[in-house]
Amino acid sequence: MTGMKVRFFFITGDQGAGKTTFVKKLAALLITSGNDCGGFYAEGYWKNDVRDGFDIVEINGKERECLCNTVSEINDEQYHRFFFKQKGIEFGSNILKISEGKRTIVFIDEVGGFELKDKGWAEAINRLLLNPPSTMIWAVRTSFVQAVSEKFGADPVTSWDVNQTTPELAFQDLLNH
């Protein structure tokens, strides 16, 4: 990593625990208090009570793109039962590129198994780490925390488990670091 030192914070929890909801609430608190936030969250949608896909949504909620779903199309990258769309990966990667070198708070929801296989956001994260923002907040499944930390050299100042804290307490914690 070059340039300024980045502060990492992780939002952790198991699949379906509420990491994305936590990200959205924390980002809203930070934006409302005048912080310059960037990044994205992955908003899931359901079909017949089963998760059917995710949209990648810019942190301010203004723009979105299909990230993945259960329908295979040309050039999709399969990870488990989901097919990741090239356009969705490009959309998220471009959001991260905009944050390079800025003194902003950047959210990535989420960093996990796909990135550990050098897919998904891995390339964009590595590029971002060369010229990082001042603060990065990543949603990471509990089971991937150690591997994600090691792969990307991300030593979090703290981790907020969605089952043990609230976005409001995380907001205060972030302001105190």
Summary of the structure (lengths in Angstrom):
residues: 177
radius of gyration: 15.2
end to end distance: 20.9
largest distance: 47.8
contacts: 563
relative contact order: 0.24
helix: 34%
strand: 32%
